């Protein structure tokens, strides 16, 4: 049986996974909600919301939890931290103290957590690193229009930097200039007045996704759709990064 008594303070975990075998069979992301629910309760019950990973794991150690159980729970804690739901406490003299983020404290029940988890699992690992750094917080907040607009801005900024274009160069004008200067893998050089396929693809995507998002012509409300567009913007970034100077320049 689970090593905790029924009056164990981590009641959420004991109720969700009453045996050692169930804990060890669960993935970190599955253990995460009962742990987060406990931490939310603790934060709301105590002034300041100061948390300690060491003290939390001590609750298991003091009740005879095995090293395997402690490791499984520690993995779940670190998984929550990797999602930005637990952070080191600002102005702490040591890295021992943590606190829940504002996003974590907005979660009322498991359905809120599952919704957040679904957002996290719709393609985060596929995002280009610069989009993860600059766009992910917007996506997590549900500000999908701004996230899409910012993602395509990253594409424009990268194109301008690579070709030393002016800041006034943007949108279709920038794309045409870039594809006159560079050739991307798999694309044919522009040997006529017609645009290469790569340029057409960029122009179409900017017109279909970037412009409506920036000008809020049609609000993006679907998380999966927004993620698909962010992944596409990341693909464009990788194309730009791999582009080589055209022989015609």
Backbone bond lengths (Angstrom), bond angles and torsions (degrees), N, CA, C in turn:
res aa  C-N    CA-C-N  psi(-1)  N-CA   C-N-CA  omega(-1)  CA-C   N-CA-C  phi
1 X - - - 1.464 - - 1.529 110.36 -
2 X 1.324 115.10 164.36 1.449 120.41 177.44 1.517 108.78 -61.18
3 X 1.335 119.12 137.71 1.460 120.80 -172.94 1.516 115.27 -70.97
4 X 1.337 118.37 -7.37 1.455 119.47 -177.73 1.522 111.45 -88.47
5 X 1.338 118.23 142.38 1.469 120.30 171.00 1.520 109.98 -71.87
6 X 1.319 116.76 168.31 1.464 120.71 -177.39 1.525 111.95 -63.05
7 X 1.352 117.66 -25.48 1.461 119.47 179.80 1.529 111.41 -91.26
8 X 1.339 116.06 16.12 1.458 119.30 179.17 1.530 110.32 -58.21
9 X 1.350 118.50 138.30 1.461 119.74 -178.23 1.525 113.84 -64.90
10 X 1.340 117.44 -25.41 1.466 119.63 177.08 1.531 107.28 -88.99
11 X 1.312 115.74 59.24 1.458 121.31 -173.74 1.525 111.70 -62.90
12 X 1.338 117.32 -37.02 1.464 120.91 -178.16 1.528 111.33 -58.89
13 X 1.329 116.50 -40.08 1.455 120.47 -179.82 1.523 111.33 -71.74
14 X 1.326 116.12 -41.04 1.461 120.05 -179.79 1.523 111.89 -65.15
15 X 1.321 116.63 -36.03 1.465 119.94 -179.98 1.529 111.39 -72.53
16 X 1.334 116.84 -40.27 1.456 120.03 -177.03 1.521 112.10 -74.44
17 X 1.333 117.19 -33.54 1.471 122.19 -176.78 1.532 108.84 -135.46
18 X 1.329 117.82 82.04 1.462 121.81 -172.06 1.528 115.07 -75.12
19 X 1.318 119.90 -7.03 1.464 120.07 179.84 1.526 110.14 -128.96
20 X 1.326 114.75 156.13 1.466 120.41 176.38 1.526 111.16 -57.77
21 X 1.325 115.75 -41.64 1.460 120.83 -177.13 1.526 111.08 -61.29
22 X 1.317 117.05 -38.84 1.459 121.03 -179.95 1.527 110.97 -67.52
23 X 1.314 117.09 -38.50 1.462 120.27 178.44 1.514 110.37 -65.06
24 X 1.332 116.58 -47.17 1.456 120.75 -176.64 1.527 112.08 -68.27
25 X 1.317 117.09 -24.43 1.471 120.67 178.88 1.520 112.22 -83.77
26 X 1.333 116.98 -16.14 1.474 121.10 -176.07 1.521 111.13 -83.36
27 X 1.331 115.77 145.33 1.455 121.58 174.24 1.534 109.27 -77.25
28 X 1.346 117.46 156.48 1.468 119.74 179.37 1.524 113.49 -53.52
29 X 1.354 116.53 -40.14 1.465 118.83 -178.88 1.524 112.63 -69.02
30 X 1.346 117.27 -21.05 1.466 120.16 176.82 1.531 110.79 -81.36
31 X 1.315 116.20 -36.77 1.466 120.38 176.74 1.525 111.34 -72.16
32 X 1.314 116.31 -18.57 1.463 120.42 -170.33 1.523 113.11 -63.18
33 X 1.354 118.04 -41.41 1.465 117.54 -174.88 1.522 112.91 -64.61
34 X 1.335 121.92 -50.42 1.463 118.29 178.88 1.527 112.86 -59.58
35 X 1.326 117.18 -33.47 1.465 119.62 176.83 1.525 110.10 -67.77
36 X 1.340 116.58 -45.02 1.461 119.70 178.81 1.524 111.32 -64.26
37 X 1.337 117.08 -39.98 1.467 120.50 178.62 1.528 110.71 -59.64
38 X 1.331 116.17 -41.17 1.471 120.44 176.42 1.522 110.84 -63.22
39 X 1.338 116.79 -44.57 1.469 120.68 -177.97 1.527 111.11 -66.38
40 X 1.342 117.01 -36.34 1.467 120.05 175.89 1.525 110.04 -62.97
41 X 1.330 115.94 -44.23 1.471 119.86 178.96 1.526 110.80 -62.09
42 X 1.333 115.94 -43.47 1.457 119.67 179.33 1.525 111.61 -63.00
43 X 1.331 115.73 -42.40 1.459 120.07 -178.43 1.518 111.35 -63.72
44 X 1.326 116.58 -40.82 1.465 119.93 -178.86 1.522 112.54 -74.45
45 X 1.334 116.28 -24.48 1.465 120.31 -179.52 1.513 113.56 -86.47
46 X 1.336 116.68 -20.58 1.456 118.97 -178.43 1.518 109.84 -117.28
47 X 1.306 116.33 144.89 1.455 121.34 -177.46 1.529 109.68 -74.54
48 X 1.315 117.01 131.77 1.457 120.74 176.69 1.512 114.31 96.71
49 X 1.334 118.32 -24.97 1.453 120.52 176.85 1.512 114.85 64.70
50 X 1.321 118.08 34.84 1.460 121.87 -178.58 1.526 110.43 -83.40
51 X 1.332 116.31 124.16 1.456 121.97 -176.30 1.516 110.20 -122.86
52 X 1.319 115.41 154.13 1.460 120.55 178.50 1.521 109.49 -134.95
53 X 1.314 116.28 123.80 1.466 120.98 176.31 1.523 110.00 -62.23
54 X 1.330 116.77 -41.41 1.466 121.17 -179.88 1.520 110.94 -62.09
55 X 1.334 117.39 -47.21 1.460 120.58 179.63 1.520 112.00 -64.80
56 X 1.339 115.11 -36.87 1.459 119.21 178.93 1.534 110.49 -62.19
57 X 1.325 116.36 -47.33 1.465 119.56 179.09 1.526 111.51 -68.23
58 X 1.317 116.53 -25.83 1.470 120.18 176.84 1.519 111.47 -63.26
59 X 1.325 116.71 -30.83 1.463 119.77 177.48 1.525 110.21 -60.29
60 X 1.317 116.52 -33.28 1.461 120.22 177.12 1.526 110.67 -77.87
61 X 1.350 115.84 -45.33 1.465 119.59 -178.18 1.515 111.66 -60.03
62 X 1.333 117.13 -42.40 1.462 121.23 -177.71 1.510 112.43 -64.89
63 X 1.327 117.01 -20.69 1.463 120.63 -179.54 1.527 111.70 -106.33
64 X 1.321 115.51 17.51 1.459 120.06 171.36 1.504 115.75 81.81
65 X 1.342 117.90 19.21 1.461 119.29 178.71 1.526 110.00 -65.81
66 X 1.319 116.38 139.73 1.458 121.41 -179.16 1.523 110.74 -69.44
67 X 1.331 115.63 165.92 1.460 119.91 177.45 1.531 111.06 -61.25
68 X 1.333 117.02 -35.47 1.460 120.70 179.40 1.529 111.33 -63.96
69 X 1.320 116.38 -41.28 1.465 120.70 178.51 1.520 109.99 -65.24
70 X 1.327 116.28 -44.78 1.461 120.19 179.09 1.532 110.84 -60.82
71 X 1.317 116.57 -40.71 1.458 120.29 -179.90 1.524 111.21 -64.84
72 X 1.339 116.18 -41.65 1.464 120.17 -179.87 1.523 110.96 -62.09
73 X 1.324 116.45 -42.79 1.464 120.60 179.84 1.526 110.59 -70.13
74 X 1.329 117.09 -38.22 1.465 120.68 177.83 1.527 110.44 -62.66
75 X 1.334 116.85 -38.66 1.466 120.32 177.56 1.530 110.38 -61.23
76 X 1.330 116.45 -41.02 1.466 120.39 -179.85 1.530 110.65 -65.88
77 X 1.343 116.77 -41.39 1.482 120.68 176.88 1.531 109.31 -59.06
78 X 1.335 116.50 -48.46 1.467 120.27 -177.76 1.528 111.37 -66.61
79 X 1.344 117.06 -31.16 1.459 120.42 176.26 1.523 110.13 -64.53
80 X 1.324 116.96 -41.28 1.464 121.11 176.62 1.529 110.84 -62.78
81 X 1.332 115.57 -39.81 1.467 119.60 178.56 1.526 110.92 -65.43
82 X 1.335 116.91 -37.37 1.464 120.19 -178.77 1.522 111.58 -66.25
83 X 1.331 117.29 -23.41 1.460 121.72 177.86 1.519 112.20 -87.87
84 X 1.336 116.87 -1.57 1.453 119.90 -179.02 1.509 113.50 79.61
85 X 1.340 117.85 23.46 1.466 121.21 178.26 1.528 111.79 -95.64
86 X 1.319 116.78 -20.73 1.461 123.22 174.15 1.522 107.89 -126.93
87 X 1.325 117.20 131.82 1.461 120.89 179.20 1.526 109.74 -132.03
88 X 1.336 115.71 160.72 1.453 119.60 172.14 1.522 108.90 -65.99
89 X 1.299 116.20 140.73 1.456 121.34 -175.96 1.530 110.46 -68.72
90 X 1.333 118.58 125.10 1.468 120.37 179.45 1.530 111.39 -60.06
91 X 1.330 114.93 146.07 1.467 122.39 177.27 1.522 113.23 64.28
92 X 1.323 116.89 15.87 1.457 119.55 175.79 1.523 108.79 -78.34
93 X 1.322 115.83 139.80 1.466 119.99 -178.04 1.517 111.71 -73.74
94 X 1.319 117.39 -18.34 1.458 122.22 177.41 1.517 108.42 -135.05
95 X 1.349 118.44 161.79 1.465 120.44 178.90 1.527 113.32 -81.51
96 X 1.331 117.43 12.42 1.462 121.34 -175.34 1.524 111.18 -73.12
97 X 1.325 117.99 -35.91 1.456 121.11 -172.25 1.518 112.04 -91.78
98 X 1.321 114.95 138.37 1.453 122.30 -179.26 1.519 109.98 -128.20
99 X 1.329 114.95 171.96 1.460 120.63 173.80 1.522 108.99 -151.52
100 X 1.319 115.11 159.94 1.461 119.86 175.71 1.524 109.58 -78.52
101 X 1.322 115.93 148.76 1.452 120.44 178.06 1.527 109.93 -81.35
102 X 1.322 115.11 168.54 1.475 119.77 178.93 1.516 111.28 -60.08
103 X 1.335 115.90 -37.41 1.468 119.04 179.82 1.525 110.48 -63.56
104 X 1.324 117.23 -42.17 1.468 120.83 179.85 1.520 111.11 -62.11
105 X 1.318 116.47 -41.78 1.467 120.19 -176.35 1.522 112.70 -72.21
106 X 1.329 117.52 -14.02 1.466 120.44 176.20 1.525 112.11 -80.32
107 X 1.332 116.63 -13.59 1.467 120.08 -178.38 1.522 109.78 -76.38
108 X 1.322 114.18 122.67 1.460 120.39 -177.01 1.519 111.38 -94.19
109 X 1.318 116.62 -39.25 1.460 119.79 -178.11 1.531 109.90 -147.01
110 X 1.314 115.65 -175.27 1.457 121.22 -175.26 1.530 112.24 -63.32
111 X 1.331 117.06 -30.85 1.465 119.55 -179.52 1.529 110.79 -64.30
112 X 1.333 117.55 -36.56 1.463 120.65 176.19 1.524 110.10 -62.91
113 X 1.332 116.06 -42.13 1.455 120.68 179.98 1.529 110.74 -65.70
114 X 1.340 116.65 -42.45 1.457 119.93 -179.63 1.523 111.72 -64.72
115 X 1.334 116.88 -36.11 1.454 120.47 177.01 1.529 110.28 -64.11
116 X 1.323 116.18 -43.73 1.463 120.83 177.35 1.521 110.38 -63.72
117 X 1.317 116.52 -42.22 1.466 121.68 -179.50 1.532 110.66 -63.30
118 X 1.331 116.66 -38.56 1.465 120.38 178.60 1.520 110.57 -63.32
119 X 1.343 116.86 -42.24 1.452 120.59 176.59 1.528 110.11 -58.92
120 X 1.320 115.22 -43.16 1.465 120.76 -176.28 1.523 111.94 -66.52
121 X 1.327 117.20 -27.20 1.451 120.43 -173.24 1.529 113.12 -100.70
122 X 1.318 117.94 9.43 1.460 118.99 -177.39 1.518 113.47 -90.22
123 X 1.325 118.56 8.32 1.454 119.30 176.20 1.507 115.79 141.75
124 X 1.314 118.25 14.22 1.471 121.55 -177.31 1.525 111.52 -52.84
125 X 1.332 115.92 -44.33 1.461 119.43 -176.57 1.522 112.49 -65.10
126 X 1.337 117.30 -21.87 1.454 121.18 -178.77 1.528 112.94 -85.82
127 X 1.320 117.46 -12.04 1.452 120.31 -175.88 1.522 111.38 -68.87
128 X 1.323 115.20 144.81 1.457 120.69 173.39 1.535 108.60 -61.90
129 X 1.336 118.60 142.14 1.472 120.51 -176.62 1.521 114.61 -52.96
130 X 1.332 118.09 -39.80 1.463 118.99 -179.19 1.521 111.46 -69.02
131 X 1.328 117.19 -29.28 1.465 120.02 176.26 1.520 110.12 -74.10
132 X 1.323 116.67 -39.05 1.471 118.92 174.17 1.523 110.71 -56.82
133 X 1.330 116.37 -45.61 1.468 120.64 -175.16 1.519 112.18 -69.44
134 X 1.321 117.10 -41.55 1.467 120.65 -169.71 1.523 115.18 -103.07
135 X 1.334 116.25 -19.12 1.469 119.06 -171.94 1.526 112.18 -114.75
136 X 1.327 117.38 -31.02 1.460 120.56 -174.67 1.526 113.88 -53.10
137 X 1.358 119.88 -44.50 1.470 118.73 179.10 1.522 112.98 -58.24
138 X 1.339 117.23 -34.99 1.468 120.40 177.99 1.524 110.35 -66.96
139 X 1.320 116.31 -41.43 1.468 121.10 -179.90 1.527 110.78 -64.35
140 X 1.321 116.34 -44.00 1.466 120.66 -178.70 1.523 110.96 -61.82
141 X 1.338 116.52 -34.86 1.465 120.02 179.24 1.525 112.12 -74.95
142 X 1.337 116.95 -8.63 1.457 120.04 -178.48 1.514 113.30 86.41
143 X 1.339 117.78 10.34 1.464 121.72 178.71 1.524 107.94 -89.61
144 X 1.329 115.69 71.60 1.457 121.66 -170.57 1.527 112.64 -68.69
145 X 1.328 117.93 -36.60 1.456 120.44 178.92 1.528 110.81 -60.58
146 X 1.321 116.12 -49.21 1.461 120.21 -179.83 1.520 110.92 -64.63
147 X 1.336 116.58 -37.17 1.464 120.42 179.57 1.524 111.02 -62.60
148 X 1.330 116.82 -45.84 1.466 120.43 -179.86 1.528 110.24 -65.27
149 X 1.335 116.84 -44.93 1.460 120.02 178.77 1.519 112.02 -60.05
150 X 1.334 116.42 -41.53 1.466 120.45 -179.84 1.532 111.12 -68.67
151 X 1.318 117.13 -35.92 1.467 120.38 179.17 1.521 110.86 -62.54
152 X 1.331 116.48 -44.44 1.467 119.18 179.37 1.532 111.19 -72.90
153 X 1.322 116.65 -25.32 1.463 119.44 172.66 1.525 109.97 -64.12
154 X 1.340 116.70 -38.33 1.463 120.23 176.51 1.531 110.53 -59.64
155 X 1.333 115.93 -38.22 1.466 120.01 178.14 1.528 109.69 -64.18
156 X 1.334 116.92 -46.65 1.460 120.64 -179.87 1.524 111.91 -62.29
157 X 1.314 116.67 -44.42 1.472 121.27 -179.44 1.527 110.39 -60.79
158 X 1.328 116.32 -42.47 1.463 120.44 -179.81 1.524 111.43 -66.95
159 X 1.335 117.12 -39.76 1.462 120.80 177.48 1.526 110.76 -63.58
160 X 1.332 116.99 -45.28 1.462 120.16 -179.29 1.524 111.37 -62.68
161 X 1.332 115.74 -42.26 1.464 119.77 -178.96 1.526 111.07 -65.28
162 X 1.324 117.07 -41.47 1.460 120.52 -177.47 1.521 111.68 -67.93
163 X 1.319 117.89 -36.69 1.457 121.00 -177.60 1.513 114.21 -100.87
164 X 1.373 116.61 4.91 1.469 120.85 -177.75 1.530 111.73 53.96
165 X 1.320 115.36 41.52 1.454 120.01 178.29 1.526 110.40 -81.59
166 X 1.325 115.61 165.37 1.460 121.64 178.60 1.529 110.15 -75.32
167 X 1.320 115.83 155.40 1.465 120.04 177.40 1.528 111.18 -65.12
168 X 1.331 116.08 -22.48 1.471 119.45 178.59 1.522 111.83 -76.14
169 X 1.335 117.38 -14.86 1.465 120.57 176.42 1.524 108.93 -76.96
170 X 1.299 117.43 123.30 1.463 120.56 -178.17 1.532 109.47 -155.63
171 X 1.306 115.50 167.42 1.451 121.55 174.95 1.512 113.92 55.63
172 X 1.329 115.94 -136.95 1.460 121.42 -174.72 1.520 111.86 -63.61
173 X 1.345 117.70 -37.61 1.464 120.32 179.46 1.529 110.41 -61.85
174 X 1.311 117.61 -42.96 1.462 121.82 179.17 1.523 110.69 -65.52
175 X 1.307 117.02 -43.00 1.474 120.96 -178.77 1.520 110.80 -61.12
176 X 1.330 117.14 -46.89 1.467 120.54 -179.64 1.526 111.05 -61.93
177 X 1.338 115.95 -42.07 1.465 119.74 179.88 1.527 110.46 -65.64
178 X 1.317 116.45 -39.67 1.468 120.31 -178.53 1.525 110.48 -64.70
179 X 1.323 117.00 -44.86 1.464 119.94 -176.82 1.526 112.77 -76.72
180 X 1.332 117.15 -13.33 1.457 119.01 168.96 1.529 110.87 -77.41
181 X 1.323 115.42 -29.68 1.465 120.71 -177.37 1.523 113.01 -89.77
182 X 1.349 116.67 -30.18 1.467 120.90 -173.59 1.526 111.09 -126.79
183 X 1.319 114.29 156.52 1.464 122.42 172.71 1.521 106.86 -119.14
184 X 1.322 116.45 134.30 1.457 120.04 -179.23 1.528 109.55 -102.03
185 X 1.326 118.15 154.84 1.474 120.73 -179.00 1.522 112.16 -54.38
186 X 1.329 115.79 131.60 1.458 121.07 177.08 1.509 114.48 85.42
187 X 1.333 116.84 -5.39 1.466 119.84 -178.91 1.516 109.83 -102.33
188 X 1.301 116.54 149.97 1.460 121.72 178.24 1.528 109.61 -88.96
189 X 1.338 117.81 139.57 1.467 119.33 175.30 1.520 110.99 -58.56
190 X 1.311 115.76 153.29 1.460 121.17 179.35 1.529 109.12 -76.69
191 X 1.328 116.99 101.20 1.469 121.50 -178.20 1.532 111.75 -100.85
192 X 1.295 116.63 5.72 1.465 119.71 -179.39 1.520 107.84 -146.09
193 X 1.299 115.40 -167.59 1.463 119.31 176.88 1.518 112.30 -77.47
194 X 1.342 115.47 -9.49 1.453 119.77 -179.69 1.530 109.90 -78.45
195 X 1.316 116.39 150.22 1.459 120.64 178.65 1.519 110.02 -79.55
196 X 1.350 118.08 147.22 1.464 119.83 173.47 1.520 110.12 -66.22
197 X 1.319 115.51 159.33 1.465 119.82 -176.21 1.528 112.11 -59.77
198 X 1.327 116.73 -35.62 1.462 119.67 179.59 1.514 112.31 -59.49
199 X 1.330 115.56 -44.05 1.463 119.52 179.62 1.525 111.07 -64.15
200 X 1.324 115.84 -40.59 1.468 119.38 178.80 1.530 110.98 -62.29
201 X 1.340 115.47 -40.27 1.465 119.50 179.67 1.527 110.68 -63.56
202 X 1.339 117.18 -44.11 1.464 121.17 179.33 1.523 110.65 -62.86
203 X 1.337 116.24 -47.95 1.464 120.05 -178.08 1.529 110.61 -60.55
204 X 1.339 115.99 -42.00 1.462 119.75 179.62 1.520 112.01 -63.58
205 X 1.332 116.50 -42.64 1.458 120.09 -178.96 1.522 111.54 -68.41
206 X 1.336 116.49 -40.19 1.466 119.39 177.89 1.522 110.00 -62.30
207 X 1.330 116.40 -42.01 1.460 119.80 -179.75 1.522 112.96 -69.47
208 X 1.321 115.37 -33.99 1.467 119.54 -174.99 1.525 112.88 -84.88
209 X 1.347 117.60 -33.50 1.462 120.30 -173.53 1.529 113.49 -117.04
210 X 1.322 115.74 -49.72 1.461 118.83 -173.04 1.528 111.97 -67.95
211 X 1.339 117.26 -51.62 1.465 120.47 -175.39 1.527 113.05 -62.49
212 X 1.342 119.63 -47.83 1.470 118.68 177.55 1.524 112.80 -61.48
213 X 1.364 116.73 -34.98 1.469 119.44 -179.80 1.519 110.92 -68.29
214 X 1.346 116.50 -45.25 1.461 120.34 -178.39 1.524 111.17 -64.97
215 X 1.318 116.09 -41.88 1.463 120.40 -176.77 1.533 112.79 -92.67
216 X 1.338 115.17 1.67 1.469 122.08 178.16 1.529 111.65 52.12
217 X 1.337 114.13 43.77 1.468 119.32 176.46 1.521 110.02 -64.94
218 X 1.335 115.37 -42.17 1.458 120.93 178.47 1.517 108.30 -141.15
219 X 1.309 117.65 115.42 1.463 122.04 -173.47 1.521 111.16 -66.17
220 X 1.343 115.52 134.63 1.465 121.33 176.91 1.519 108.19 -88.50
221 X 1.319 116.69 120.61 1.457 121.10 -178.30 1.519 113.40 -119.74
222 X 1.323 117.10 -11.12 1.459 121.22 -177.33 1.527 109.86 -94.21
223 X 1.342 116.54 120.65 1.460 121.52 -175.86 1.524 111.98 -64.76
224 X 1.332 117.16 -40.44 1.462 120.34 -178.67 1.525 110.91 -66.76
225 X 1.332 116.63 -43.42 1.467 120.35 177.07 1.521 110.69 -58.78
226 X 1.337 116.33 -45.95 1.461 120.01 -179.79 1.522 111.08 -60.63
227 X 1.337 117.16 -42.06 1.455 120.54 -179.99 1.527 110.68 -63.82
228 X 1.320 117.25 -40.34 1.467 120.40 178.78 1.522 110.91 -59.94
229 X 1.336 116.54 -39.53 1.462 120.17 179.40 1.531 110.16 -69.38
230 X 1.324 117.46 -38.75 1.465 120.68 178.32 1.523 110.90 -63.48
231 X 1.328 116.48 -40.14 1.461 119.99 177.05 1.526 109.99 -63.39
232 X 1.339 116.51 -40.23 1.466 120.04 178.38 1.524 110.87 -63.97
233 X 1.326 117.35 -41.48 1.466 120.28 177.20 1.528 110.40 -61.14
234 X 1.325 116.00 -38.74 1.460 119.29 176.44 1.516 112.19 -64.13
235 X 1.327 116.46 -36.90 1.465 120.96 176.30 1.529 109.98 -62.30
236 X 1.333 116.91 -42.00 1.460 120.49 176.70 1.523 111.45 -61.51
237 X 1.332 115.84 -40.34 1.463 119.10 178.49 1.529 111.20 -60.28
238 X 1.312 116.00 -41.85 1.471 119.39 179.79 1.531 111.17 -67.22
239 X 1.326 116.46 -34.61 1.465 120.57 176.12 1.528 109.73 -63.40
240 X 1.335 116.76 -46.17 1.458 121.40 179.43 1.525 110.58 -60.95
241 X 1.302 116.70 -43.88 1.468 120.93 -179.31 1.535 111.93 -63.53
242 X 1.329 116.46 -32.32 1.473 120.45 -177.45 1.531 112.41 -88.12
243 X 1.315 118.44 -7.37 1.466 121.69 -177.59 1.524 110.98 -63.31
244 X 1.339 115.55 145.40 1.469 121.62 179.26 1.521 108.36 -121.25
245 X 1.335 117.78 153.44 1.466 120.05 -178.95 1.524 111.79 -58.51
246 X 1.310 115.52 139.66 1.457 121.04 177.81 1.526 110.29 -74.54
247 X 1.308 116.96 146.61 1.465 121.27 178.77 1.516 111.13 -65.98
248 X 1.348 115.91 -17.22 1.458 120.14 -177.24 1.523 111.59 -82.68
249 X 1.357 117.34 -13.31 1.457 119.35 -177.50 1.508 111.64 -88.94
